[in-house]
């Protein structure tokens, strides 16, 4: 399969949208909704949406892997309004004791970006990644992936304290965070590109229990539809991502390094080669 597009900017909706003067179910204190009409948008048609690859839209924090000071680094976006308080906090962060190895801060276009290495070990430049097992598409796999294999790719960070934790991962005592490459979960049996058909698919089938759909077009353009565009709720109980079995591939013996006892890599190494019926069943024993 061709390499899928990367998220570089806000993705347009596959349908023409309209604003309805009702309280938003997506954003608190927003007095309006943005809903999809039945008309396919011009951007989607121009990008040849009918030949695009549909994938699951994963609910997480957008991340990006690129080279920084000669090494691959993981960046996560943290949006803040450009006010004096935000600027003061950011400057304090730059000079704080927290700004140690594993944090990479930068400020760009009035947005602040920083990342903590809870899912990355910079000693060996490896990351915790969730994707389909290479030999079994019905099985998920958590593995250690070199950051060099993820260069110039965008990913989603999911985890215990990310966006309300819609996938029910981990616990407060042992938070679980994982990276998912954009487009990792391709949708195989999507209905025709019609408003009512997609609505029925989201509401009535197991595969439709997802946050939304992202179409990867031939020209690199990304087009999406969110459940909220169709007037549906998110998050929902028992999301589709949590319905698949998952196996752990975390053999750290090849690294001549003593991993921190409290890091996720060490916890996963203790359950290497184990299989779980779903992600939320992964529990670390201490």
C-alpha positions as CSV (number, residue, x, y, z in Angstrom):
1,X,0.0,0.0,0.0
2,X,1.2,3.5,-0.8
3,X,2.5,5.7,2.0
4,X,-0.3,7.6,3.5
5,X,-0.5,11.3,4.0
6,X,0.7,13.2,7.1
7,X,-1.4,15.7,9.1
8,X,0.0,19.1,8.3
9,X,-3.0,21.3,8.8
10,X,-6.7,21.1,9.9
11,X,-8.5,18.5,7.8
12,X,-11.6,19.5,5.9
13,X,-14.9,17.6,6.2
14,X,-15.9,15.3,3.4
15,X,-19.3,17.0,3.3
16,X,-20.2,20.7,3.1
17,X,-21.0,21.8,6.6
18,X,-23.5,24.2,8.1
19,X,-23.7,25.9,11.5
20,X,-26.7,25.2,13.7
21,X,-27.4,27.4,16.7
22,X,-27.4,24.7,19.3
23,X,-25.0,24.0,22.2
24,X,-22.1,21.9,20.9
25,X,-21.7,18.4,22.2
26,X,-18.0,18.5,21.3
27,X,-16.8,21.7,22.9
28,X,-18.0,23.0,26.2
29,X,-19.4,26.5,26.2
30,X,-19.6,26.5,22.4
31,X,-23.1,27.7,21.5
32,X,-23.3,26.2,18.0
33,X,-22.8,22.9,16.2
34,X,-21.0,22.3,12.9
35,X,-23.1,19.6,11.1
36,X,-22.6,17.9,7.7
37,X,-25.1,18.4,4.9
38,X,-25.7,15.7,2.3
39,X,-23.4,17.4,-0.3
40,X,-19.9,16.2,-0.9
41,X,-17.4,19.1,-0.6
42,X,-15.5,20.5,-3.5
43,X,-12.2,19.8,-1.7
44,X,-13.1,16.2,-1.4
45,X,-14.1,15.9,-5.1
46,X,-11.0,17.7,-6.2
47,X,-8.9,15.2,-4.2
48,X,-10.7,12.3,-5.9
49,X,-12.3,11.1,-2.6
50,X,-13.8,8.0,-4.3
51,X,-10.3,6.5,-4.9
52,X,-9.0,7.5,-1.4
53,X,-8.1,5.0,1.3
54,X,-10.4,5.3,4.3
55,X,-8.9,4.8,7.8
56,X,-10.0,5.1,11.4
57,X,-9.7,8.5,13.0
58,X,-8.0,7.8,16.3
59,X,-8.8,10.1,19.2
60,X,-5.5,11.3,20.6
61,X,-2.9,14.1,20.6
62,X,-1.2,14.7,17.2
63,X,2.6,14.0,17.3
64,X,5.4,14.3,14.7
65,X,8.8,12.7,14.4
66,X,11.6,14.8,12.8
67,X,15.3,15.3,13.2
68,X,16.5,17.7,15.9
69,X,20.1,18.4,16.6
70,X,21.1,15.5,14.4
71,X,18.8,13.0,16.2
72,X,15.2,11.9,15.6
73,X,12.8,13.4,18.2
74,X,9.1,13.1,18.9
75,X,7.1,16.3,19.1
76,X,3.6,16.7,20.5
77,X,1.5,19.8,20.1
78,X,0.2,21.7,23.0
79,X,-1.9,24.7,21.9
80,X,-2.0,27.8,24.1
81,X,-3.5,31.2,23.4
82,X,-0.7,33.7,23.0
83,X,-1.3,35.7,26.2
84,X,1.1,37.0,28.8
85,X,0.4,34.2,31.3
86,X,1.1,31.5,28.7
87,X,4.3,33.2,27.6
88,X,5.5,33.5,31.3
89,X,4.8,29.8,32.0
90,X,6.6,28.8,28.8
91,X,9.7,30.8,29.7
92,X,9.6,29.4,33.2
93,X,9.4,25.9,31.7
94,X,12.5,26.5,29.6
95,X,14.5,27.3,32.7
96,X,13.0,24.8,35.0
97,X,14.5,21.5,36.3
98,X,11.9,19.7,34.3
99,X,13.6,20.7,31.2
100,X,15.9,17.8,31.2
101,X,16.7,15.0,28.7
102,X,13.5,13.8,27.1
103,X,11.9,17.3,26.8
104,X,12.1,19.2,23.6
105,X,10.4,22.6,23.7
106,X,9.9,25.1,20.8
107,X,7.6,28.0,20.2
108,X,6.2,28.5,16.7
109,X,3.3,30.6,15.3
110,X,2.1,31.5,18.8
111,X,1.8,27.8,19.7
112,X,3.9,26.0,22.2
113,X,5.2,22.5,21.6
114,X,6.7,20.2,24.1
115,X,7.0,16.5,24.8
116,X,7.8,14.3,27.8
117,X,9.5,11.0,27.1
118,X,6.9,8.7,28.7
119,X,6.6,6.7,25.4
120,X,10.1,7.4,24.1
121,X,13.5,6.2,25.3
122,X,16.0,8.6,23.9
123,X,19.0,6.5,25.0
124,X,18.2,4.1,22.1
125,X,15.7,6.3,20.2
126,X,12.8,3.8,20.5
127,X,9.1,4.4,20.9
128,X,6.1,2.4,22.1
129,X,3.9,1.9,19.0
130,X,0.5,0.3,18.6
131,X,-0.5,-1.1,15.2
132,X,-1.8,-4.2,13.4
133,X,0.3,-7.4,13.8
134,X,2.2,-8.0,10.5
135,X,1.0,-11.6,10.2
136,X,-2.5,-11.2,11.5
137,X,-4.6,-8.1,10.7
138,X,-7.2,-9.0,13.3
139,X,-4.6,-8.8,16.0
140,X,-3.0,-5.6,17.5
141,X,0.6,-5.4,18.6
142,X,2.5,-3.2,21.0
143,X,6.1,-3.0,20.1
144,X,9.3,-1.0,20.5
145,X,10.0,0.9,17.2
146,X,13.1,2.9,16.3
147,X,12.3,6.6,15.9
148,X,14.3,6.5,12.7
149,X,11.5,4.3,11.2
150,X,8.9,7.0,12.1
151,X,10.8,10.0,10.6
152,X,8.6,12.6,9.0
153,X,5.5,10.8,10.0
154,X,2.6,12.0,12.1
155,X,1.1,9.9,14.8
156,X,-1.6,10.0,17.4
157,X,-0.8,9.6,21.1
158,X,-3.4,7.8,23.1
159,X,-3.3,7.2,26.8
160,X,-4.7,7.4,30.3
161,X,-4.8,11.2,30.5
162,X,-5.3,12.0,26.8
163,X,-8.6,13.6,25.7
164,X,-10.6,12.0,28.5
165,X,-9.1,8.5,27.8
166,X,-11.8,7.3,25.4
167,X,-10.2,3.9,25.1
168,X,-10.2,3.1,28.8
169,X,-6.4,2.5,29.1
170,X,-4.2,1.8,32.1
171,X,-4.8,3.3,35.5
172,X,-3.9,6.4,37.5
173,X,-1.2,4.5,39.3
174,X,0.3,3.1,36.1
175,X,-0.7,5.4,33.2
176,X,-0.5,3.8,29.7
177,X,0.5,5.8,26.7
178,X,1.0,4.5,23.1
179,X,1.7,6.0,19.7
180,X,-0.4,5.1,16.6
181,X,0.8,6.0,13.1
182,X,-1.8,8.0,11.2
183,X,-3.7,5.7,8.8
184,X,-2.6,2.6,10.7
185,X,-6.1,1.2,10.9
186,X,-7.6,0.9,7.4
187,X,-11.4,0.5,7.1
188,X,-12.2,-2.4,4.8
189,X,-16.0,-2.5,4.5
190,X,-17.1,1.2,4.4
191,X,-20.5,1.9,2.8
192,X,-21.1,4.3,-0.1
193,X,-20.2,7.9,0.4
194,X,-23.6,9.1,1.3
195,X,-24.7,10.9,4.5
196,X,-27.4,8.5,5.5
197,X,-25.3,5.4,4.7
198,X,-22.4,6.6,6.8
199,X,-24.8,7.6,9.6
200,X,-26.2,4.1,9.6
201,X,-22.7,2.6,9.5
202,X,-21.6,4.6,12.6
203,X,-24.7,3.7,14.5
204,X,-25.3,0.1,13.5
205,X,-22.1,-1.8,13.0
206,X,-19.2,-2.8,15.2
207,X,-16.6,-1.3,13.0
208,X,-18.4,2.0,13.2
209,X,-17.7,2.5,16.9
210,X,-14.9,4.9,16.1
211,X,-14.3,8.7,16.5
212,X,-14.4,9.3,12.7
213,X,-13.0,8.5,9.3
214,X,-9.9,10.0,7.6
215,X,-9.6,9.5,3.8
216,X,-6.0,9.5,2.5
217,X,-6.2,10.8,-1.1
218,X,-3.8,10.1,-3.9
219,X,-2.5,13.7,-3.9
220,X,-1.7,13.6,-0.2
221,X,-4.8,15.4,0.9
222,X,-6.6,14.3,4.0
223,X,-10.4,14.5,4.3
224,X,-12.3,13.6,7.4
225,X,-15.7,13.1,8.9
226,X,-16.3,13.1,12.7
227,X,-19.2,11.5,14.5
228,X,-20.1,15.0,15.6
229,X,-20.5,16.1,12.0
230,X,-23.4,13.6,11.8
231,X,-24.9,14.6,15.1
232,X,-23.5,11.5,16.9
233,X,-21.8,11.5,20.3
234,X,-18.2,10.8,21.1
235,X,-16.7,9.3,23.2
236,X,-18.8,6.2,23.3
237,X,-18.7,3.0,25.5
238,X,-16.7,0.1,24.1
239,X,-14.9,1.8,21.2
240,X,-13.9,-0.5,18.3
241,X,-10.2,-0.1,19.1
242,X,-10.9,-1.9,22.3
243,X,-12.6,-4.9,20.7
244,X,-9.5,-6.5,19.2
245,X,-7.0,-8.8,20.9
246,X,-3.5,-7.4,21.4
247,X,-0.1,-9.0,21.8
248,X,3.1,-7.5,23.3
249,X,6.4,-7.6,21.5
250,X,8.9,-6.1,23.9
251,X,12.1,-8.0,24.1
252,X,14.6,-5.5,25.5
253,X,17.5,-8.0,25.9
254,X,19.1,-6.6,22.7
255,X,19.6,-3.3,24.5
256,X,22.6,-3.3,26.9
257,X,20.9,-0.8,29.1
258,X,19.2,-0.9,32.5
259,X,15.7,0.6,31.8
260,X,14.2,2.6,34.6
261,X,12.1,0.4,36.8
262,X,9.1,2.7,36.5
263,X,9.2,3.3,32.7
264,X,6.6,1.8,30.4
265,X,9.3,-0.1,28.5
266,X,10.2,-2.0,31.6
267,X,6.6,-2.8,32.5
268,X,5.9,-4.1,28.9
269,X,9.1,-6.2,29.0
270,X,7.6,-8.2,31.9
271,X,4.6,-9.1,29.8
272,X,6.5,-9.8,26.6
273,X,4.8,-12.3,24.3
274,X,1.6,-12.2,26.3
275,X,-1.7,-11.8,24.5
276,X,-4.7,-9.9,25.9
277,X,-8.3,-9.9,24.7
278,X,-8.4,-6.1,24.5
279,X,-6.2,-3.1,25.3
280,X,-8.0,-2.2,28.6
281,X,-7.2,-5.7,29.9
282,X,-3.5,-4.8,30.1
283,X,-2.7,-4.3,33.8
284,X,0.8,-4.0,35.1
285,X,1.6,-5.9,38.3
286,X,4.2,-4.4,40.6
